[in-house]
Amino acid sequence: MQVSILVGTMTGTAELVAGDVKKALEAKGHAVDILLMDNLKADVFQRPGAFLIVTSTYGQGDVPDNARDFHTDLLAVRPDLSGKYVGIIGLGDTTYQDTFNHGGKQFEDALRSLKANMVGERMQHNASGGTLPEDDGVAWAVEWAEQVAPLAKAA
């Protein structure tokens, strides 16, 4: 299966998670590309295969700076994503209870409104939880890929 990992990051943690996820998914036989959200537009969803969003939360529950224009473009262009399979790895910190993992939630809300097929529950890593985001992300993504592969193949 082809997987495009779209990365929203401020400090590089989401990019680190995406790199480890890529290695794990490639070891399972998937073809994986990592695309930083810096210059992405809504048309990225014309790519074949499934999509994995890996994003942190920044500021007052915002998407990271490098994801802001992409998120805005998705909501402006409003592509029909009904044939697309998507998963989300959200990074956050429960120290910020009111906005915990809102970067991932904002992407989930946008993608659901565009009729994307969300596969699995959005992963919500807690930086204060004592586990490494890359370890949790890899475990979640391997399970996600097992769920989405038969769906994407049938599409």
Secondary structure, DSSP 8 states (H G I E B T S, - for coil): -EEEEEEE-SSSHHHHHHHHHHHHHHHTT-EEEEEEGGG--GGGGGSSSEEEEEE--BTTTB--HHHHHHHHHHHHH----TT-EEEEEEEE-TTSGGGTTHHHHHHHHHHHHTT-EE-S--EEEETTSSS-HHHHHHHHHHHHHHHHHHHHHH-
